Amino acid sequence: MNYEFADVRFNSGNGALLCNNCSIIIDYGFDHEDKVHYCKKCAVDKPIDYVIEDKGFGTYVLYSIVDTDFGGPAKNFVAKGPKDYVEYLQSKLVLDELARQAQELSLE
């Protein structure tokens, strides 16, 4: 089965459903609903923005800004690498979040 939203991959010959945000294994097998899936941690810490910081020497760091239960945003490390790489990841994460929100709206 081809998935548009769910991140299903091979894991030692078995299927594995991964969190669309952090890629941790959520479930096993190949038969999953084609929607954006989040682990328990990422379902709570939904990103509200992403920022890229230039660390010099061609190295960039991507951070997610999440709204916390403590009354303010927190900056979490996501990835480090060349500018093209972190910009690609930023775009992918934003699109994944938009897909998740669209799914939530269609379920109501």
ABEGO torsion letter per residue (X at the ends): XBBAABBBBBBGGBBBBBBAAAGBBABBEABBBBBBBBBAAAAABBBABBBBBBAEGGBBBBBBBBBBAAGBBBBBBABBEBAAAAAAAAAAAAAAAAAAAAAAAAAX
